[in-house]
Amino acid sequence: MKIRDWDRSLKVRLFGEFFTNLSFWMVFPFLAIYFASEFGTSLTGILLVISQVFGVAANLMGGYCADRFGRRTMLFFSAISQGVMFIIFAFANSPWLNSPAISFVAFALAGVAGSFYHPASQAIVADVVPEHQRSTVFSVFYTSVNITVVVGPIIGAILFFQYRFPLLLLGGIISCIVGLALRFLTEETLSKEIKEQMANDGSNWIQVVIKQVQTYGLIVKDKVFFLFVVAGILLAQTFMQLDMLIPVYMKEAIDKQVLGNLFGREWSVTGEGSFGILLSENGLLVVLFTVLVSRWMSKYPEKWVFFFSSFLYMVAMFVFPMTANFWVFLLAMAIFTLGELATVGLQESFVSKLAPEDMRGQYFAAASLRYTIGRTIAPLVFPLVAWIGFSWTFVILAILAILSGFIYLITFKEYNKRQNEISI
């Protein structure tokens, strides 16, 4: 399905989200460094946990709101809210005001607003794209995001620490413009029947959250699925550090490092700048090698692919604190990214195998707890750093990674046992 044949709502989303994602990746990777320098690593960890808890609650409500109030309404509300929060964030870092506290509140509320955006945006694809063409559409959006991951951190490394106010202000204005475009250039894709059904349901938002939690409770009684989610939460403690512990560590490890001379000029990097380069390396490798690595991994049994991914994350966690050499960091990031790419597509495929046909949506929603719970817990590394230091913190993360690998092996052992019982 070519982009020119897309529904107009999808085209507006694609181009609008490209610029909002670009703004996001110019800022977000450096926020852990900013907050750690303002509040200290321990308090930063606690604050980030609190912000993620609100994000989890908003995520539980996102799908309900998209069905209750409409896709376009939620996209407009979310984009405008994010824009306003970024503008407040900007003025909290302006020539007239310097308030880390207001900055954090604005950042947390922007995250909550973003949690309402994604369920509605994904629902639009399901509304207007035939099932057999959805994977193509999602892959285009995935590629667009990774292009911004390549470009955004490089720009942010230059601008965030020297021109934070105009950078944040520009991001807020872009988000507001995208919100207006989504409101006036798109059409509502939610069917009237579903909207009327939700309106007549009579459930308030508290009841909706309770129902979803109850549904998750039923699903986790599936032993294989429960093990899969536990392994995912443990592994998330490593890859979630890409925008938490790793940038803070690199700022501490690299003050200014001379890499060599090019055309008679000295080439050097700072900790912040080197992290921007590493994040761009991650995005570039994802764009270039996702298909290749996925085909390579498809030749091997799934359980060993999952174990291999965990093993690579463990190796990366061991390599990062070994040295402050920029080139070693590049190697560690390459290993880290290969671990990420190894299971692209396989995770969703495995969830679809586990889920009964009439509960697939609920299983996929519950499977997302790997990331929501993982991201909620991940900031606790900051108090851990203050207690035992960076090196031992990375060691603990490496242990969690390989532990997840062994749980994946147990998961597939139980899955194969279940399949054998069904076939008998």
C-alpha positions as CSV (number, residue, x, y, z in Angstrom):
1,M,0.0,0.0,0.0
2,K,1.7,3.2,-1.2
3,I,1.6,6.4,0.8
4,R,-0.3,8.2,-1.9
5,D,-3.2,5.7,-1.5
6,W,-3.4,6.3,2.2
7,D,-6.4,7.8,3.9
8,R,-5.8,11.6,4.5
9,S,-5.9,11.1,8.3
10,L,-2.9,8.7,8.0
11,K,-1.0,11.1,5.8
12,V,-1.5,14.0,8.2
13,R,-0.5,11.7,11.1
14,L,2.7,10.6,9.3
15,F,4.0,14.0,8.5
16,G,2.8,15.6,11.7
17,E,4.3,12.8,13.9
18,F,7.6,13.0,12.0
19,F,8.1,16.6,13.3
20,T,6.8,15.9,16.8
21,N,9.0,12.9,17.1
22,L,12.0,14.9,15.8
23,S,11.3,17.5,18.5
24,F,10.9,14.8,21.1
25,W,14.2,13.1,20.3
26,M,16.1,16.4,20.3
27,V,15.1,16.8,24.0
28,F,14.1,13.5,25.7
29,P,17.5,11.7,25.6
30,F,19.1,14.5,27.6
31,L,16.5,14.9,30.3
32,A,18.0,12.3,32.6
33,I,21.2,14.3,32.5
34,Y,19.4,17.5,33.1
35,F,17.3,16.3,36.1
36,A,20.2,14.4,37.6
37,S,22.3,17.6,37.6
38,E,19.5,19.6,39.1
39,F,18.1,17.1,41.7
40,G,20.8,14.5,42.2
41,T,20.7,10.9,41.0
42,S,18.7,9.5,44.0
43,L,15.9,12.1,43.9
44,T,15.8,12.0,40.1
45,G,15.1,8.2,40.2
46,I,12.2,8.7,42.6
47,L,10.7,11.5,40.6
48,L,10.9,9.5,37.4
49,V,9.2,6.5,39.0
50,I,6.4,8.8,40.1
51,S,6.0,10.3,36.6
52,Q,5.9,6.7,35.1
53,V,3.2,5.7,37.6
54,F,0.9,8.5,36.2
55,G,1.9,7.4,32.7
56,V,0.8,3.8,33.4
57,A,-2.6,5.0,34.7
58,A,-3.1,7.2,31.6
59,N,-2.1,4.2,29.4
60,L,-4.9,2.1,31.0
61,M,-7.4,4.9,30.1
62,G,-6.1,5.6,26.6
63,G,-8.0,2.9,24.8
64,Y,-11.2,3.7,26.6
65,C,-11.0,7.4,25.8
66,A,-10.3,6.7,22.1
67,D,-13.4,4.6,21.9
68,R,-15.5,6.9,24.1
69,F,-14.6,10.3,22.8
70,G,-13.2,9.6,19.3
71,R,-9.8,9.2,17.8
72,R,-9.5,12.7,16.4
73,T,-10.6,14.2,19.7
74,M,-7.9,12.4,21.6
75,L,-5.2,13.1,19.1
76,F,-6.0,16.8,19.2
77,F,-6.3,16.9,23.0
78,S,-3.0,15.0,23.5
79,A,-1.0,17.0,20.9
80,I,-2.2,20.3,22.2
81,S,-1.6,19.3,25.9
82,Q,1.9,18.1,25.1
83,G,2.6,21.4,23.2
84,V,1.4,23.5,26.2
85,M,3.5,21.5,28.6
86,F,6.6,21.9,26.5
87,I,6.0,25.6,26.3
88,I,5.7,25.7,30.1
89,F,8.9,23.6,30.2
90,A,10.6,26.1,28.0
91,F,9.7,29.1,30.1
92,A,10.9,27.3,33.2
93,N,14.3,27.3,31.4
94,S,14.1,30.8,30.0
95,P,16.1,34.0,30.6
96,W,13.3,35.1,33.0
97,L,12.8,31.9,35.0
98,N,14.9,28.9,36.0
99,S,12.8,26.3,37.8
100,P,13.7,22.6,37.7
101,A,10.6,21.8,39.7
102,I,8.2,23.4,37.2
103,S,10.3,21.7,34.4
104,F,9.7,18.3,36.0
105,V,6.0,18.8,36.4
106,A,5.7,19.9,32.8
107,F,7.7,16.9,31.6
108,A,5.6,14.5,33.7
109,L,2.3,16.0,32.4
110,A,3.6,15.9,28.8
111,G,4.3,12.2,29.3
112,V,0.7,11.6,30.6
113,A,-0.7,13.5,27.5
114,G,1.5,11.3,25.3
115,S,0.0,8.1,26.9
116,F,-3.4,9.2,25.6
117,Y,-2.1,9.7,22.0
118,H,-0.8,6.2,21.1
119,P,-4.0,4.1,21.6
120,A,-6.0,6.5,19.4
121,S,-3.3,6.7,16.7
122,Q,-3.0,2.9,16.5
123,A,-6.8,2.6,16.4
124,I,-7.0,4.9,13.3
125,V,-4.9,2.4,11.4
126,A,-7.2,-0.4,12.4
127,D,-10.2,1.8,11.4
128,V,-9.2,2.7,7.9
129,V,-6.6,0.1,6.7
130,P,-7.5,-3.4,5.6
131,E,-6.0,-6.1,7.8
132,H,-3.7,-7.5,5.2
133,Q,-2.1,-4.0,4.6
134,R,-1.7,-2.9,8.2
135,S,1.8,-4.3,8.7
136,T,3.0,-2.2,5.8
137,V,1.5,1.0,7.2
138,F,2.9,0.3,10.7
139,S,6.3,-0.4,9.2
140,V,6.3,3.0,7.5
141,F,5.5,4.7,10.8
142,Y,8.2,2.6,12.5
143,T,10.8,3.7,9.9
144,S,9.7,7.3,10.3
145,V,10.3,7.2,14.0
146,N,13.7,5.6,13.6
147,I,14.8,8.3,11.2
148,T,14.0,10.9,13.9
149,V,16.0,8.8,16.4
150,V,19.0,9.1,14.1
151,V,18.7,12.8,13.4
152,G,17.1,14.2,16.7
153,P,19.9,13.3,19.2
154,I,22.6,14.8,17.0
155,I,20.8,18.1,16.9
156,G,19.8,17.9,20.5
157,A,23.4,17.3,21.6
158,I,24.3,20.6,20.1
159,L,21.3,22.6,21.1
160,F,19.8,21.2,24.4
161,F,22.5,22.4,26.8
162,Q,23.2,25.7,25.2
163,Y,19.9,26.8,23.6
164,R,17.4,24.9,25.8
165,F,14.7,27.6,25.9
166,P,14.3,28.1,22.1
167,L,14.6,24.4,21.5
168,L,11.8,23.5,24.0
169,L,9.7,26.4,22.8
170,L,10.0,25.3,19.2
171,G,9.0,21.7,20.2
172,G,5.9,23.0,22.0
173,I,4.9,25.2,19.0
174,I,5.3,22.3,16.6
175,S,3.2,20.0,18.8
176,C,0.4,22.6,18.9
177,I,0.5,23.1,15.1
178,V,0.3,19.3,14.6
179,G,-2.7,19.2,17.0
180,L,-4.5,21.8,15.0
181,A,-3.7,20.0,11.8
182,L,-5.1,16.7,13.3
183,R,-8.3,18.6,14.3
184,F,-9.0,20.4,11.1
185,L,-7.4,18.3,8.3
186,T,-8.6,14.8,9.4
187,E,-11.9,13.1,9.9
188,E,-13.2,11.1,12.7
189,T,-12.7,7.3,12.0
190,L,-14.5,5.9,15.0
191,S,-17.8,4.4,13.9
192,K,-21.0,5.9,15.3
193,E,-22.1,2.4,16.5
194,I,-19.1,2.0,18.8
195,K,-19.3,5.6,20.0
196,E,-23.0,5.1,20.9
197,Q,-22.2,1.8,22.6
198,M,-19.5,3.3,24.7
199,A,-21.8,6.3,25.6
200,N,-24.6,3.9,26.7
201,D,-22.2,1.6,28.7
202,G,-22.6,3.6,31.9
203,S,-19.1,2.9,33.2
204,N,-17.1,5.7,34.6
205,W,-13.3,5.9,34.2
206,I,-12.7,4.3,37.6
207,Q,-14.8,1.3,36.7
208,V,-13.0,1.0,33.3
209,V,-9.6,0.9,35.1
210,I,-10.9,-1.7,37.6
211,K,-12.2,-3.9,34.7
212,Q,-8.9,-3.7,32.9
213,V,-6.9,-4.6,36.0
214,Q,-9.3,-7.6,36.6
215,T,-8.8,-8.7,33.0
216,Y,-5.0,-8.6,33.5
217,G,-5.4,-10.6,36.6
218,L,-7.2,-13.4,34.7
219,I,-4.6,-13.4,31.9
220,V,-1.5,-13.7,34.2
221,K,-3.0,-17.0,35.5
222,D,-1.7,-18.3,32.2
223,K,1.6,-19.7,33.5
224,V,3.5,-19.5,30.1
225,F,2.3,-15.9,29.6
226,F,3.1,-14.9,33.1
227,L,6.7,-16.2,32.7
228,F,7.0,-14.4,29.4
229,V,5.9,-11.1,31.0
230,V,8.3,-11.5,34.0
231,A,11.2,-12.1,31.7
232,G,10.2,-9.1,29.7
233,I,10.1,-6.9,32.8
234,L,13.6,-8.0,33.9
235,L,15.0,-7.4,30.4
236,A,13.4,-4.0,30.3
237,Q,15.6,-2.9,33.1
238,T,18.5,-3.0,30.6
239,F,17.1,-1.5,27.5
240,M,15.2,1.2,29.4
241,Q,18.5,2.5,30.6
242,L,19.2,3.8,27.1
243,D,17.6,7.1,28.1
244,M,18.2,6.9,31.8
245,L,21.4,5.5,33.2
246,I,23.6,5.4,30.1
247,P,23.4,9.2,29.3
248,V,24.1,10.1,32.9
249,Y,27.0,7.7,33.1
250,M,28.5,9.0,29.8
251,K,28.3,12.5,31.1
252,E,30.3,11.4,34.2
253,A,32.8,9.3,32.3
254,I,33.6,11.7,29.4
255,D,34.4,15.3,30.2
256,K,36.1,16.0,26.8
257,Q,37.7,13.3,24.8
258,V,39.9,14.0,21.8
259,L,39.2,11.4,19.1
260,G,41.8,12.5,16.5
261,N,42.5,15.1,13.8
262,L,40.5,15.6,10.6
263,F,41.7,18.0,7.9
264,G,44.0,19.6,10.4
265,R,41.3,20.2,13.0
266,E,40.9,18.5,16.4
267,W,37.9,16.3,16.7
268,S,36.6,15.9,20.2
269,V,33.4,14.9,22.0
270,T,31.8,15.7,25.4
271,G,29.8,13.2,27.4
272,E,26.5,14.7,26.2
273,G,27.6,14.9,22.6
274,S,28.9,11.3,22.6
275,F,25.6,10.0,24.0
276,G,23.8,11.8,21.1
277,I,26.0,10.1,18.7
278,L,25.4,6.7,20.3
279,L,21.7,7.2,20.2
280,S,21.9,8.1,16.6
281,E,24.0,4.9,16.0
282,N,21.2,2.9,17.6
283,G,18.5,4.4,15.4
284,L,20.7,4.1,12.2
285,L,21.4,0.4,12.9
286,V,17.7,-0.2,13.5
287,V,16.8,1.4,10.2
288,L,19.5,-0.5,8.2
289,F,19.5,-3.9,9.8
290,T,16.0,-4.7,11.2
291,V,14.9,-6.8,8.2
292,L,18.3,-8.5,7.8
293,V,18.6,-9.5,11.5
294,S,15.0,-10.6,11.6
295,R,15.6,-13.0,8.6
296,W,18.8,-14.3,10.2
297,M,17.1,-15.0,13.6
298,S,14.1,-16.7,11.8
299,K,16.5,-19.6,11.0
300,Y,16.9,-20.6,14.7
301,P,14.5,-21.9,17.4
302,E,12.7,-19.0,19.1
303,K,13.8,-19.9,22.6
304,W,17.5,-19.6,21.7
305,V,16.8,-16.3,19.9
306,F,15.2,-14.9,23.1
307,F,18.1,-16.2,25.2
308,F,20.7,-14.8,22.7
309,S,19.0,-11.3,22.9
310,S,19.2,-11.4,26.7
311,F,22.9,-12.6,26.5
312,L,23.8,-9.6,24.2
313,Y,22.1,-7.1,26.6
314,M,24.2,-8.7,29.4
315,V,27.4,-8.3,27.4
316,A,26.6,-4.6,26.6
317,M,25.9,-3.9,30.3
318,F,29.3,-5.4,31.2
319,V,31.1,-3.4,28.4
320,F,29.7,0.0,29.1
321,P,31.5,0.6,32.5
322,M,34.7,-1.1,31.5
323,T,36.3,2.2,30.1
324,A,35.6,5.8,29.3
325,N,36.8,5.3,25.7
326,F,34.3,6.6,23.2
327,W,35.1,3.8,20.7
328,V,34.3,1.2,23.2
329,F,31.0,2.9,23.9
330,L,30.3,2.6,20.1
331,L,31.0,-1.2,20.3
332,A,28.8,-1.6,23.4
333,M,25.9,0.2,21.6
334,A,26.3,-2.0,18.6
335,I,26.0,-5.1,20.8
336,F,23.1,-3.5,22.6
337,T,21.3,-2.8,19.3
338,L,21.8,-6.3,18.0
339,G,20.1,-7.6,21.2
340,E,17.2,-5.3,20.4
341,L,16.9,-6.4,16.8
342,A,17.1,-10.1,17.5
343,T,13.5,-10.4,18.8
344,V,11.8,-7.7,16.6
345,G,8.5,-9.3,15.5
346,L,9.1,-12.5,17.5
347,Q,7.6,-11.1,20.7
348,E,4.3,-10.1,19.2
349,S,4.2,-13.4,17.2
350,F,4.7,-15.4,20.4
351,V,1.9,-13.4,22.2
352,S,-0.5,-14.2,19.3
353,K,0.3,-17.9,19.7
354,L,-0.5,-17.8,23.4
355,A,-3.7,-15.8,23.1
356,P,-7.1,-17.4,22.6
357,E,-8.7,-16.0,19.5
358,D,-11.4,-14.1,21.4
359,M,-8.9,-12.6,23.8
360,R,-6.1,-11.4,21.5
361,G,-6.6,-7.7,22.1
362,Q,-6.6,-8.2,25.9
363,Y,-3.5,-10.4,25.7
364,F,-1.6,-7.8,23.7
365,A,-2.7,-5.1,26.1
366,A,-1.5,-7.2,29.1
367,A,1.8,-8.0,27.2
368,S,2.5,-4.2,27.1
369,L,2.9,-4.4,30.9
370,R,6.5,-5.6,30.1
371,Y,7.2,-2.1,29.1
372,T,4.9,-0.1,31.4
373,I,6.0,-1.9,34.6
374,G,9.6,-2.1,33.3
375,R,9.7,1.7,32.6
376,T,8.2,2.4,36.0
377,I,10.8,0.4,37.9
378,A,13.8,1.3,35.7
379,P,14.5,4.8,37.3
380,L,15.3,3.1,40.6
381,V,18.8,2.6,39.2
382,F,19.5,6.2,40.1
383,P,19.3,5.7,43.9
384,L,21.2,2.4,43.3
385,V,24.0,4.4,41.7
386,A,24.2,6.7,44.7
387,W,24.5,3.7,46.9
388,I,26.8,1.3,45.1
389,G,28.2,3.3,42.1
390,F,27.9,3.0,38.4
391,S,30.0,-0.2,37.9
392,W,28.1,-2.4,40.3
393,T,24.8,-1.0,39.0
394,F,25.7,-2.1,35.5
395,V,26.7,-5.5,36.9
396,I,23.3,-5.9,38.5
397,L,21.6,-4.9,35.2
398,A,23.7,-7.5,33.4
399,I,22.6,-10.2,35.9
400,L,19.0,-9.2,35.4
401,A,19.5,-9.5,31.6
402,I,20.9,-13.1,31.7
403,L,18.3,-14.1,34.4
404,S,15.6,-13.0,31.9
405,G,17.3,-15.3,29.3
406,F,16.9,-18.3,31.6
407,I,13.3,-17.5,32.3
408,Y,12.7,-17.3,28.6
409,L,14.1,-20.9,28.3
410,I,11.7,-22.0,31.1
411,T,8.9,-20.2,29.3
412,F,9.4,-22.1,26.1
413,K,9.8,-25.4,28.0
414,E,6.4,-24.9,29.5
415,Y,4.9,-23.8,26.2
416,N,6.2,-26.9,24.5
417,K,4.8,-29.0,27.3
418,R,1.4,-27.4,26.9
419,Q,1.5,-28.0,23.1
420,N,2.3,-31.6,23.6
421,E,-0.6,-32.0,26.0
422,I,-3.0,-30.4,23.5
423,S,-1.8,-32.7,20.7
424,I,-2.3,-35.8,22.7
